[in-house]
Amino acid sequence: MEPYSKLLRTAAREIVQIHQKRDAQRLITGGRGAMLLPLDFQVKELEQFELITWLIVR
């Protein structure tokens, strides 16, 4: 189970980093919607993500 947990942590970290980069780019370019979310609404930790799984049996 540990390899999957590690992959999940890596994916969550990447999502947060991409979101932060996009926010910074919006502020620099001054495009539409250039607004930062308050810190309370920003995702910072893995526990703030929900894992949704699907099992399809045919």
C-alpha positions as CSV (number, residue, x, y, z in Angstrom):
1,M,0.0,0.0,0.0
2,E,2.9,2.3,0.6
3,P,3.9,2.8,-3.1
4,Y,0.3,3.9,-3.8
5,S,0.3,6.3,-0.8
6,K,3.6,7.8,-2.1
7,L,2.1,8.3,-5.6
8,L,-1.0,9.9,-4.1
9,R,1.1,12.3,-2.1
10,T,3.2,13.2,-5.1
11,A,0.1,13.8,-7.3
12,A,-1.4,16.1,-4.6
13,R,1.8,18.0,-4.2
14,E,2.0,18.5,-8.0
15,I,-1.7,19.7,-8.1
16,V,-1.0,22.3,-5.4
17,Q,2.2,23.5,-7.1
18,I,0.5,23.9,-10.5
19,H,-2.4,25.8,-8.9
20,Q,0.0,28.2,-7.1
21,K,2.0,28.8,-10.4
22,R,-1.2,29.6,-12.3
23,D,-2.4,32.0,-9.6
24,A,0.9,33.8,-9.7
25,Q,0.8,34.0,-13.5
26,R,-2.7,35.5,-13.4
27,L,-1.5,38.2,-11.0
28,I,1.5,39.1,-13.1
29,T,-0.3,39.2,-16.4
30,G,-3.3,41.1,-14.9
31,G,-5.7,38.9,-16.8
32,R,-9.4,38.4,-16.0
33,G,-10.0,36.7,-12.7
34,A,-6.7,37.8,-11.2
35,M,-7.6,37.1,-7.6
36,L,-6.0,35.1,-4.9
37,L,-8.1,32.9,-2.7
38,P,-7.8,33.5,1.0
39,L,-5.4,31.2,2.8
40,D,-8.3,29.4,4.5
41,F,-9.6,28.2,1.0
42,Q,-6.2,27.2,-0.5
43,V,-5.3,23.5,-0.5
44,K,-2.1,22.9,1.4
45,E,-2.2,19.3,2.6
46,L,-3.0,15.8,1.3
47,E,-5.8,15.5,3.9
48,Q,-7.7,18.3,2.1
49,F,-8.1,16.1,-1.0
50,E,-10.8,13.5,-1.4
51,L,-10.0,10.3,-3.2
52,I,-12.8,9.0,-5.3
53,T,-12.5,5.5,-6.8
54,W,-14.7,3.6,-9.2
55,L,-15.0,-0.1,-9.5
56,I,-16.7,-1.3,-12.7
57,V,-17.7,-4.9,-12.9
58,R,-19.0,-6.3,-16.2
